[in-house]
């Protein structure tokens, strides 16, 4: 099939590349000329394991191409995917849909025959209705069908999630579009993915409801970890004991820092905004947002306590600063809250992250990036394991620290407390 992916961010690029790997002809469109030029050279703008190899393979085989010409790309394609960003509005909690609506206007001007137009971007309920109205203004004969097909890709696991999804959700009442999309996704359905055809509005809400529920699980287990610390219980026992119940499941029940990234923070706020518009209370999700917002402050208090409330001139090392492992995404990472506050209180912060230096910390004089783990750990008074990169799971602290015994605060619980204490380290985890 001939596909057009508008937007080469996380969703558009990964989905487009994976669709081309399934044998489709895919054009990835973006208005950023520099980005498109880089992609044509095989340079990937995001960190995602395995993506570069798939781009090079399918670009070479001419199933994948990149363009800045939206009109031409739409005309050449049968199925159009809208994959642009929907960030939170400035000063508000709702989603900023300006990019989605601008693209819809351009698509409307470019339609030359029947097109299936799909919103893959995460959008609030009724967005599909609005897109339909926009395109109808220039297409009275309705040579198009608007469909909601939300993505469920985890950063760092996006390719696997695309190829082996739990479900494929297609929101449309149009029989023709549903049949075509079921054929498009047939290679994934044959591997065991559940294909769910719903109304368009239901598909839009499924995405938000899913993210809000996952955010709730993370926040719930973080609050349980707080109780475990007060009652001398290991949170991991609680997570395992709960997770073995098939009604609950063990995924997303790992205590740690506040949730972050491109989805959970903005999507929980956006669903609250939608509920407010429809005069409905979502009190559980509101509580989740409030608890998560306070999570970084709680962990900062713990850091201060570990250093006996003397932060000035203390050398603190952060291992990992991205919101999770296997991504370079800094959006709403708790390190963006914690490191600046520690810096302002006089601490000297060094950090190492496998994805390199982060411009977000450039304005802080006493925050420095180190090129390797060994240099980051040098002379540290406190080591904070912030992100659960595999690079950190087998660190030989004894070798790196050479007799020094700084405090280790493992926010991801990746080390054994017994083994760390046997080596003589002052070791602290979360919820244990």
N, C-alpha and C positions, 0 to 999 in steps of 0.2 A: 504493500500500500504506500501511497505518497503522503508523507506527514510533514507538517510544519510546526516547529516548536518556537514560540515567540518568547524570548527571554533565555539567556544562557547562564542563569544562576544555578543554584544547587538542583532545583527540581527540573528545569528545562534541559540542562546539559546532561545530567545523569539519565533522565528519561529518554531523551533524544538518542543518546549514544546506545542505550540498551535496546531501544526499538530498532535501531539500524542493525544491531548485532543479531536480531531475530529475523533479519532479511528484508526489512522495509527500507524504502528510500526516504531519508530524513534530511530536512533543511533546518538548521538551527539559526534563528535570526536574533540579532541584537543591534541596537542603535549605536553601541560603543564600537567604533571602527578599530581602535587599538586592541580591544578584546578579541574581535573577530580575526584580526591579522595574527594575533598570538595563537589562537586556536588552529588556524590554518597551518601554522608551523609546529603544531603538536604541543604547544605550551598551555598547560591547564591552569586556570585562574583560581581553582580551589584545591584543597588537599583532600583527596578521597582515594583510598587504596584501590588499585586496579583500574582506575578510570583512564589514566594516560595510555595504558596499553590498548584499551578498547577504542579510544579515540583514534590512535594511530592506525590500528587494524582496519577499522571501518571507513576512515577517510581515504586510506590507500585503496581499498576495494570499491570506492566511489558510491558507497551506500549512504555516506554521511558527508554533508557539505555545510559551509558556514556563509552567512550573508548579512548585509545590513539593509538589503532591499526588501522591505516587508511586503510591499504590493506585489512584486514579482513572485516572491516565495508563496504568498497566499494563492495566487492564480495558478501556480504549478501544482498545488497540493489539494488533496481531497479532504483531509482531516486537519484542523487547525487547533493546536493546543496553546492556551494562554497560560504562560508560566512566569509572569512578572511578579515582582515583590508586592506584598500587602503589609507593610510595617504598621505599627501603631501610629495614629495621628499625633502630631506635636501638640502637647498640652491636653491630650484627650486619651481615652481608653479604647475608642473604636478603631477599626482597621482603615487605613488610608487606601482607598480604592482608585485613586487618580490614575495610576499606571494601567490598571485593568480597563477603565473606561476609555482612556486615550487609545489603547490598543483596539478596543471594540470599534471605535469610530473609524480607525484606519482599515480594519478588516471590512467594515461595511462599505467603504469606498472601493474595495479591491475585489469583491465577489463577482465572478464571471460565470459560475455554474453552481449547482447544489454543493454546499459545504457543511460538514459537521464541525461545529465550533465548540471546543471543550474548555471549561475552566478547570485547570489543574492547580492553579494558585489556590491557597486557602482563603476562602471568601465567606462572609456572613450570609445567613439565610436571606433569600430574595435577590441576591446579586445577579443570579442567572436571569431573573425577570427583568432587571434593569438593563443588562447586556442585550437582551432580546429587543427591548424598546429602542435602544440606541441604534442597533443594526437595522431595525424595521424602517427607520427614517429614510434610509437610502436604498432599501430593498423591499418594496411594497409587495412583490410577488412571493416573498418568503422563500428564497432559494437557500435556506439554511435551517439548521437545527441546533439549538443551544443545549449543551449537555454538561452536567457536573460529573467530574471523574477525579475525586481527590487523591492525592498521593499519600503514601504511608512509609516514607523513606527515612530511616535513621541515619544521621550523619556518621560516617565511619563504617557503616554497614549498608550503604545505599544500593550498591550493585546487587548484593545478595538479596536485599529486600525487594528489589524490582523483579529479579528472576524467580524468586521463591516467595511470593507474597502470601500472607494468610488469606487475604480476600482482595477482590477487584470490585470496587463499587462504581456502578454506572447509574447516574441519575437522569432518566429521561422517560417520557411516556410515548416517544416516537418509536414505533415498531421497526422502521427501516434503520434508524441510527443504532438501536439496540442490537440488531442482527449484525451490522457491520462491525461494531465494537466487540461483540462476542467473538467474531472471527479474528479480529486484530489481537485479542488477548488469548486466543486458543492455545498457543504454545505454553502459556503459563497455567491455563486451566488444566491442561493435560498433565501437568506436574503436580496437581493437587490443590491449586488455588480455588477458593470458592468465588463464584461469580454471582454478584448480587445486583439485581436491577431494581431500583427504587424510583420514587419521584425525584425531581431535580432538587427540591428544597430539602428532602430527607438526606440526600447525598451530601449537600453542603453542611448540614448539621451533624452528620455522622463524624466528619473530620474534627469539628470543634469539640464534640462530646468525647471523642476518643482521647484527644490531647488533654482535655480538662480532667478526665478520669486518671490518666497516667500521671499527671501533675499531682493529683490528689494522693495517689499511692506513694509517690516520693515524699510528699509533705507529711503524710501519715507516719511513715516509718522514721522520718527525721524527728517527729515529735515523740514517738515511742523511744527513740534513742536517748532523748533528753531524760525520760523517766528511767531508763535502764542505768544511766549514769548515777542517778540518785539512789537506786536500789541495788547497786552492785550486781547487775545482770548483763550478760553478753547479748547485745542486740542481734548478733548473727543467729543465735539460737531462736530468737523470736521470729526472725525473717524466715528461717528454714521451717520452723513449726507452722507458721501461717501458710507459707508457700506450698506446702505439701497438700493442702486442701485445694482440690481442683477447682473449686468455686472461686478461689482467690488467686492462686498462681504465684510463683516466686519472682517473676520478672518485675523490675522497678520497685523492689522492696529492699534496696540497699541504702543504708544510711550514709549521709555525706553532706557536702555543701548544698546550698540552695540550687534548685534547678535553674538552668539558663538555656542559651541557644536561640535559634531562630524561630522556634515554634511555641513552646509552652508559655513563656512570659506574655507574648503578644496575644496568643490565642485565648488564654484564660481571661484576659482583659476584654477581648473582643466579644466573647460569648456573653459576658456580663453586660456589655453595652447593648447587645442584641436583646437580651432579656429585659433590660430597662425600657427599650423601645416598645416592646410588646407587653409592658407592665407585668412582668413575671419576676419573682424573686429566686435567685440562685444563691442562697445563703452559704451552702457548702463550699462552692467555688470561691466566693468572696473571702471566706475564712482561709482557704488554701492560699490565695494571693497574699493576704495579710501575714500569715505564718511564714511563707517563703521570703517575703520582703524582710522579715526580722531575722531570718536564719544567719545571714552574714554577720550581723551585729552580735548575735549570740556566740558565734565561733570566734569573733574578734575578742570578745570578753574572755573566752577560754585562753586565747593566746596571751592576753594581758596577764591573766592569772598565772599561767605557766612561767612567765617572766617576772613574777612577783610585782606586777604593776609598774615595772621600770622599763619602758620602751625606748627611751632616749639613748641613742648611740648603740642600741642592741642590733646585732647583725642577724637578719632573718632571711633564710633562703626558701624560695618557693620552687618546688619541683612540679612543673606544669602550671600553665595559667589559662589554657583554653577551658571551655565549660565542660568538656568531656574529652576522652581519649579518641585518637584516630581522626581528628579534625583540626583545622586551623581556625575554627570559628570562635571569635571572642565575644559574640553578641550575648549580653546579659550574663557573662561569666562572673561568678562571685569574686574572682580576683580583681575585677574592675572596681569593686566596692572596698575590698579588704586592703589591697596594696596601697592605694592613695591615702587611706586613713592612717595606716601604720607609718607611712612616709611623713605625713603631717605631724605625727606625734614624735618624730625625731628618730625613728628606726631607720637603719640602713638596710634596704631590701635588695637582694640579688635574686634573679630567677633564671631558670633554664626550661625551655620547652622544645621538644623535638621539631616543631614547625617554625622555630626561629624567633627573632626579635619582634616585639610588638610595639607599633607606633603609639598605641594608647598610653604607654608609660613614659613617653619621651619628655613630657613637660615636668616630670618629677626628678629633681636633681639627685636625690639620694636613692634612686631606683636604677639598677643596672642589669643588663642582660649578659649572661655568660654563655660562651660557645659550647661548653660541655659540662657534664654533671660534676666532675671533679673540681673544676674552678668555682662552680656555683656553691659547693659545700664548704669551701675554704673558710676557716675562721668563723663559721656560723655559730651563733648562740642557740638558734632555734631553726630546725628544718621542718618545713610544712609540706607534706605531700598533698598537693591540691588536685591533681589530675591523675587518673589511673592508667597512665601509659605503660605498656609492657616494658619499656626501657627502664622503668623504676622498680620493677617487681623482683629483680635479682641483684640489686645494688650491694656491693661488698662495702658496707659502711666502715668496717674495721680498716680495710685497706686504704680507702679514701681519706679517712679522718686521722689516721696515724696516731692513735692514742688519745685523741681528743674525744670528749663525750658530750656533745651538744644535746639539747632536748629534741626529740623527734615527735612531731604531732602529725599522725597519719589520718588525714581526713577521709581516706577511702578504705581504711582497714585492710590494706593489702599485705601487711606483714603479720607474723605470728607474735603476739605479745610475749609469750613464753620465751621464744628464741631471742627476741630483741633484749629482753631483760637478762637472759643468760649471758649475753655479750656485754652486759654492763651499761646499756643505754637507758636513759630516762625516756621511756616510750609511752605515748598516749594515743589512743584511737578515738573513735566516735561511738558512743553508746556502749562502751565496755571498759 
